[in-house]
Amino acid sequence: MKKLSVIKLKDTRITMGRVTSNTEKDYISIRIDDEPSCLRIVDIKIGLEDFAKALTGMSFIECESELC
């Protein structure tokens, strides 16, 4: 099996917040950004109920994600 190379980033930031909408169910937004390069690494969208399940130890919760 081929070993994957790892890229270490300095000054990586995570931002989490609750998004309230009139057109869809509320959800949690999780973003991971590399500050020096101003690049977004990943953007995750997960429903409130599924986020609560993930926080309380339930494994393998599905979510929407976008690798940037």
Secondary structure, DSSP 8 states (H G I E B T S, - for coil): ---------SSEEEEEEEE--SSS--EEEEEEEETTTTEEEEEEEEEHHHHHHHHTT------EEEE-
